Amino acid sequence: MAAMQFTIPCDHPCLAGHFPGRPLVPGVVVLEQVLRAIARQTGLPVTALRLPQVKFMAPLLPGQAATIELEGAAPRWRFTVLRDEQLLVRGELVVVTPVAAA
C-alpha cells in the first residue's frame, strides 16, 4: 500500500470563504491530493475519472497533516485519507479510458 503525506497551508486561497472564522479544507482540495498521490505513484497524470464511492467522515483543518493510503493499480484504486489514526475520507477512484472516435 502506497502512502503520501500532505498539509494544506493556512493561507491556501480556497480557505478564504470556506468558512469565515472556522476554515475547513474543502473536500475537492482533499480529493485533488488523492489525484496527485496516484500521479506520483504511476508517473502519469490522472485526468478523466469516476468516483463511484467517496465518504467524508471528518473535516481536515488548515495546517493539519494528513496521509493518503492507496491500494490497487490502474485503472482502479481504493483510498483512505487519515489524520493520525482518524479516518477522514475513504473512497474509490476509477480512471476512465476515452473511447476512440470512429
Backbone as JSON Lines, residues from 0, in Angstrom:
{"i":0,"aa":"M","n":[0.85,-1.18,0.0],"ca":[0.0,0.0,0.0],"c":[0.9,1.24,0.0]}
{"i":1,"aa":"A","n":[0.69,2.12,-0.97],"ca":[1.46,3.36,-1.06],"c":[0.83,4.42,-0.16]}
{"i":2,"aa":"A","n":[1.67,5.29,0.41],"ca":[1.17,6.36,1.28],"c":[1.88,7.66,0.94]}
{"i":3,"aa":"M","n":[1.16,8.76,1.08],"ca":[1.72,10.08,0.84],"c":[1.14,11.04,1.87]}
{"i":4,"aa":"Q","n":[2.0,11.86,2.45],"ca":[1.54,12.82,3.43],"c":[1.4,14.2,2.79]}
{"i":5,"aa":"F","n":[0.42,14.98,3.25],"ca":[0.23,16.34,2.74],"c":[-0.33,17.23,3.84]}
{"i":6,"aa":"T","n":[-0.16,18.53,3.64],"ca":[-0.72,19.56,4.52],"c":[-1.21,20.69,3.64]}
{"i":7,"aa":"I","n":[-2.39,21.18,3.91],"ca":[-2.91,22.36,3.21],"c":[-2.59,23.56,4.09]}
{"i":8,"aa":"P","n":[-1.78,24.5,3.58],"ca":[-1.36,25.64,4.42],"c":[-2.53,26.56,4.76]}
{"i":9,"aa":"C","n":[-2.38,27.26,5.87],"ca":[-3.43,28.17,6.37],"c":[-3.72,29.32,5.41]}
{"i":10,"aa":"D","n":[-2.8,29.62,4.5],"ca":[-3.02,30.72,3.57],"c":[-3.46,30.25,2.17]}
{"i":11,"aa":"H","n":[-3.88,29.0,2.06],"ca":[-4.34,28.48,0.77],"c":[-5.55,29.3,0.31]}
{"i":12,"aa":"P","n":[-5.61,29.67,-0.98],"ca":[-6.69,30.53,-1.47],"c":[-8.1,29.98,-1.27]}
{"i":13,"aa":"C","n":[-8.27,28.67,-1.22],"ca":[-9.61,28.08,-1.08],"c":[-10.22,28.32,0.29]}
{"i":14,"aa":"L","n":[-9.41,28.7,1.25],"ca":[-9.89,28.78,2.63],"c":[-10.6,30.1,2.96]}
{"i":15,"aa":"A","n":[-10.41,31.11,2.13],"ca":[-10.97,32.43,2.43],"c":[-12.48,32.4,2.66]}
{"i":16,"aa":"G","n":[-13.2,31.64,1.89],"ca":[-14.65,31.6,2.05],"c":[-15.18,30.27,2.55]}
{"i":17,"aa":"H","n":[-14.32,29.42,3.03],"ca":[-14.73,28.04,3.4],"c":[-14.25,27.68,4.79]}
{"i":18,"aa":"F","n":[-14.65,28.15,5.77],"ca":[-15.73,29.04,6.15],"c":[-15.15,30.17,7.0]}
{"i":19,"aa":"P","n":[-15.61,31.4,6.82],"ca":[-15.06,32.51,7.58],"c":[-15.15,32.26,9.09]}
{"i":20,"aa":"G","n":[-14.03,32.46,9.76],"ca":[-13.99,32.26,11.21],"c":[-13.69,30.83,11.63]}
{"i":21,"aa":"R","n":[-13.93,29.85,10.78],"ca":[-13.64,28.45,11.07],"c":[-13.33,27.73,9.77]}
{"i":22,"aa":"P","n":[-12.14,27.99,9.22],"ca":[-11.82,27.4,7.91],"c":[-11.7,25.88,7.96]}
{"i":23,"aa":"L","n":[-12.25,25.26,6.93],"ca":[-12.13,23.82,6.71],"c":[-11.58,23.61,5.31]}
{"i":24,"aa":"V","n":[-10.76,22.6,5.14],"ca":[-10.24,22.28,3.81],"c":[-11.39,21.66,3.01]}
{"i":25,"aa":"P","n":[-11.75,22.26,1.86],"ca":[-12.84,21.7,1.05],"c":[-12.52,20.28,0.58]}
{"i":26,"aa":"G","n":[-13.56,19.47,0.46],"ca":[-13.39,18.09,0.02],"c":[-12.71,17.98,-1.33]}
{"i":27,"aa":"V","n":[-13.0,18.91,-2.24],"ca":[-12.4,18.86,-3.57],"c":[-10.89,19.05,-3.49]}
{"i":28,"aa":"V","n":[-10.41,19.81,-2.52],"ca":[-8.96,20.01,-2.35],"c":[-8.32,18.73,-1.81]}
{"i":29,"aa":"V","n":[-9.0,18.05,-0.92],"ca":[-8.5,16.76,-0.41],"c":[-8.46,15.75,-1.55]}
{"i":30,"aa":"L","n":[-9.51,15.7,-2.37],"ca":[-9.52,14.77,-3.5],"c":[-8.44,15.1,-4.52]}
{"i":31,"aa":"E","n":[-8.13,16.38,-4.69],"ca":[-7.02,16.76,-5.57],"c":[-5.71,16.15,-5.07]}
{"i":32,"aa":"Q","n":[-5.52,16.09,-3.78],"ca":[-4.31,15.48,-3.22],"c":[-4.28,13.98,-3.5]}
{"i":33,"aa":"V","n":[-5.45,13.33,-3.49],"ca":[-5.52,11.9,-3.84],"c":[-5.08,11.72,-5.29]}
{"i":34,"aa":"L","n":[-5.55,12.58,-6.19],"ca":[-5.13,12.5,-7.6],"c":[-3.63,12.69,-7.74]}
{"i":35,"aa":"R","n":[-3.08,13.62,-7.0],"ca":[-1.62,13.84,-7.04],"c":[-0.86,12.62,-6.54]}
{"i":36,"aa":"A","n":[-1.38,11.98,-5.51],"ca":[-0.73,10.78,-4.98],"c":[-0.71,9.67,-6.04]}
{"i":37,"aa":"I","n":[-1.82,9.5,-6.75],"ca":[-1.88,8.49,-7.8],"c":[-0.93,8.85,-8.94]}
{"i":38,"aa":"A","n":[-0.9,10.11,-9.31],"ca":[0.02,10.55,-10.39],"c":[1.47,10.3,-10.0]}
{"i":39,"aa":"R","n":[1.81,10.55,-8.74],"ca":[3.19,10.29,-8.29],"c":[3.5,8.8,-8.32]}
{"i":40,"aa":"Q","n":[2.53,8.0,-7.92],"ca":[2.75,6.55,-7.87],"c":[2.91,5.98,-9.28]}
{"i":41,"aa":"T","n":[2.12,6.47,-10.23],"ca":[2.11,5.89,-11.57],"c":[3.01,6.63,-12.55]}
{"i":42,"aa":"G","n":[3.33,7.9,-12.25],"ca":[4.09,8.71,-13.18],"c":[3.25,9.28,-14.31]}
{"i":43,"aa":"L","n":[1.94,9.1,-14.24],"ca":[1.03,9.58,-15.27],"c":[0.0,10.52,-14.66]}
{"i":44,"aa":"P","n":[-0.43,11.55,-15.41],"ca":[-1.49,12.41,-14.88],"c":[-2.82,11.67,-14.9]}
{"i":45,"aa":"V","n":[-3.62,11.9,-13.88],"ca":[-4.95,11.3,-13.8],"c":[-5.93,12.39,-14.22]}
{"i":46,"aa":"T","n":[-6.58,12.2,-15.36],"ca":[-7.46,13.25,-15.86],"c":[-8.92,12.8,-15.84]}
{"i":47,"aa":"A","n":[-9.35,12.02,-16.79],"ca":[-10.74,11.57,-16.83],"c":[-10.93,10.46,-15.81]}
{"i":48,"aa":"L","n":[-11.88,10.67,-14.9],"ca":[-12.07,9.68,-13.85],"c":[-13.51,9.65,-13.36]}
{"i":49,"aa":"R","n":[-13.79,8.59,-12.62],"ca":[-15.07,8.45,-11.9],"c":[-14.74,8.25,-10.44]}
{"i":50,"aa":"L","n":[-15.62,8.69,-9.6],"ca":[-15.52,8.46,-8.16],"c":[-16.78,7.71,-7.75]}
{"i":51,"aa":"P","n":[-16.81,6.38,-7.96],"ca":[-18.04,5.64,-7.68],"c":[-18.42,5.66,-6.2]}
{"i":52,"aa":"Q","n":[-17.44,5.92,-5.35],"ca":[-17.74,5.9,-3.92],"c":[-16.75,6.81,-3.19]}
{"i":53,"aa":"V","n":[-17.28,7.78,-2.46],"ca":[-16.46,8.65,-1.61],"c":[-17.28,8.99,-0.39]}
{"i":54,"aa":"K","n":[-16.68,8.84,0.78],"ca":[-17.37,9.18,2.02],"c":[-16.45,10.02,2.88]}
{"i":55,"aa":"F","n":[-16.93,11.22,3.22],"ca":[-16.19,12.12,4.1],"c":[-16.66,11.87,5.52]}
{"i":56,"aa":"M","n":[-15.72,11.49,6.38],"ca":[-16.05,11.09,7.75],"c":[-15.8,12.2,8.77]}
{"i":57,"aa":"A","n":[-14.78,13.03,8.52],"ca":[-14.4,14.09,9.47],"c":[-13.68,15.17,8.68]}
{"i":58,"aa":"P","n":[-13.7,16.41,9.18],"ca":[-13.06,17.5,8.46],"c":[-11.55,17.52,8.63]}
{"i":59,"aa":"L","n":[-10.89,18.13,7.65],"ca":[-9.46,18.42,7.74],"c":[-9.33,19.92,7.92]}
{"i":60,"aa":"L","n":[-8.56,20.34,8.89],"ca":[-8.35,21.76,9.15],"c":[-7.05,22.21,8.51]}
{"i":61,"aa":"P","n":[-6.96,23.49,8.14],"ca":[-5.71,24.0,7.56],"c":[-4.54,23.77,8.51]}
{"i":62,"aa":"G","n":[-3.4,23.4,7.94],"ca":[-2.2,23.18,8.72],"c":[-2.08,21.79,9.33]}
{"i":63,"aa":"Q","n":[-3.15,21.0,9.29],"ca":[-3.07,19.64,9.83],"c":[-2.47,18.71,8.79]}
{"i":64,"aa":"A","n":[-1.6,17.82,9.23],"ca":[-1.01,16.82,8.34],"c":[-1.99,15.67,8.16]}
{"i":65,"aa":"A","n":[-2.08,15.19,6.94],"ca":[-2.93,14.03,6.63],"c":[-2.12,13.08,5.75]}
{"i":66,"aa":"T","n":[-2.52,11.82,5.78],"ca":[-1.84,10.8,4.99],"c":[-2.84,10.13,4.06]}
{"i":67,"aa":"I","n":[-2.46,9.99,2.81],"ca":[-3.26,9.27,1.82],"c":[-2.67,7.88,1.68]}
{"i":68,"aa":"E","n":[-3.52,6.88,1.81],"ca":[-3.11,5.5,1.57],"c":[-3.84,4.99,0.34]}
{"i":69,"aa":"L","n":[-3.08,4.45,-0.6],"ca":[-3.63,3.95,-1.85],"c":[-3.48,2.44,-1.91]}
{"i":70,"aa":"E","n":[-4.49,1.81,-2.47],"ca":[-4.46,0.37,-2.68],"c":[-5.03,0.1,-4.06]}
{"i":71,"aa":"G","n":[-4.37,-0.72,-4.83],"ca":[-4.85,-1.04,-6.16],"c":[-3.85,-0.63,-7.23]}
{"i":72,"aa":"A","n":[-4.32,-0.65,-8.46],"ca":[-3.49,-0.29,-9.61],"c":[-4.43,0.18,-10.71]}
{"i":73,"aa":"A","n":[-3.84,0.8,-11.73],"ca":[-4.64,1.32,-12.84],"c":[-5.53,0.21,-13.39]}
{"i":74,"aa":"P","n":[-6.77,0.5,-13.63],"ca":[-7.4,1.81,-13.6],"c":[-8.2,2.09,-12.32]}
{"i":75,"aa":"R","n":[-8.06,1.26,-11.27],"ca":[-8.93,1.41,-10.09],"c":[-8.1,1.41,-8.81]}
{"i":76,"aa":"W","n":[-8.36,2.4,-7.97],"ca":[-7.7,2.48,-6.67],"c":[-8.73,2.68,-5.59]}
{"i":77,"aa":"R","n":[-8.46,2.12,-4.44],"ca":[-9.18,2.47,-3.22],"c":[-8.25,3.39,-2.44]}
{"i":78,"aa":"F","n":[-8.84,4.35,-1.74],"ca":[-8.01,5.28,-0.99],"c":[-8.64,5.6,0.36]}
{"i":79,"aa":"T","n":[-7.76,5.93,1.28],"ca":[-8.19,6.48,2.57],"c":[-7.32,7.7,2.84]}
{"i":80,"aa":"V","n":[-7.9,8.66,3.55],"ca":[-7.17,9.84,4.0],"c":[-7.31,9.85,5.52]}
{"i":81,"aa":"L","n":[-6.18,9.86,6.2],"ca":[-6.14,9.78,7.66],"c":[-5.43,10.98,8.26]}
{"i":82,"aa":"R","n":[-5.89,11.4,9.42],"ca":[-5.17,12.37,10.25],"c":[-4.81,11.58,11.49]}
{"i":83,"aa":"D","n":[-3.52,11.33,11.66],"ca":[-3.05,10.39,12.67],"c":[-3.78,9.07,12.42]}
{"i":84,"aa":"E","n":[-4.56,8.59,13.35],"ca":[-5.29,7.33,13.15],"c":[-6.75,7.55,12.77]}
{"i":85,"aa":"Q","n":[-7.2,8.82,12.73],"ca":[-8.6,9.11,12.45],"c":[-8.87,9.1,10.94]}
{"i":86,"aa":"L","n":[-9.88,8.34,10.55],"ca":[-10.29,8.27,9.15],"c":[-11.05,9.55,8.79]}
{"i":87,"aa":"L","n":[-10.55,10.25,7.77],"ca":[-11.21,11.47,7.29],"c":[-12.06,11.19,6.05]}
{"i":88,"aa":"V","n":[-11.48,10.45,5.09],"ca":[-12.14,10.17,3.82],"c":[-11.78,8.76,3.38]}
{"i":89,"aa":"R","n":[-12.74,8.09,2.77],"ca":[-12.44,6.81,2.11],"c":[-13.23,6.77,0.82]}
{"i":90,"aa":"G","n":[-12.68,6.07,-0.15],"ca":[-13.38,6.0,-1.41],"c":[-12.68,5.17,-2.46]}
{"i":91,"aa":"E","n":[-13.21,5.3,-3.66],"ca":[-12.7,4.55,-4.79],"c":[-12.63,5.49,-5.98]}
{"i":92,"aa":"L","n":[-11.57,5.37,-6.77],"ca":[-11.35,6.2,-7.94],"c":[-11.08,5.28,-9.13]}
{"i":93,"aa":"V","n":[-11.71,5.56,-10.25],"ca":[-11.52,4.77,-11.45],"c":[-11.16,5.7,-12.59]}
{"i":94,"aa":"V","n":[-10.03,5.43,-13.26],"ca":[-9.64,6.2,-14.43],"c":[-10.47,5.71,-15.6]}
{"i":95,"aa":"V","n":[-11.04,6.65,-16.32],"ca":[-11.89,6.33,-17.47],"c":[-11.05,6.48,-18.73]}
{"i":96,"aa":"T","n":[-11.0,5.42,-19.51],"ca":[-10.26,5.45,-20.77],"c":[-11.16,6.04,-21.84]}
{"i":97,"aa":"P","n":[-10.72,7.12,-22.49],"ca":[-11.56,7.71,-23.54],"c":[-11.78,6.73,-24.69]}
{"i":98,"aa":"V","n":[-12.97,6.77,-25.26],"ca":[-13.29,5.92,-26.41],"c":[-12.8,6.62,-27.67]}
{"i":99,"aa":"A","n":[-12.04,5.91,-28.5],"ca":[-11.5,6.5,-29.73],"c":[-12.63,6.77,-30.71]}
{"i":100,"aa":"A","n":[-12.53,7.89,-31.39],"ca":[-13.55,8.24,-32.4],"c":[-13.42,7.3,-33.6]}
{"i":101,"aa":"A","n":[-14.55,6.94,-34.16],"ca":[-14.55,6.01,-35.31],"c":[-14.33,6.74,-36.6]}
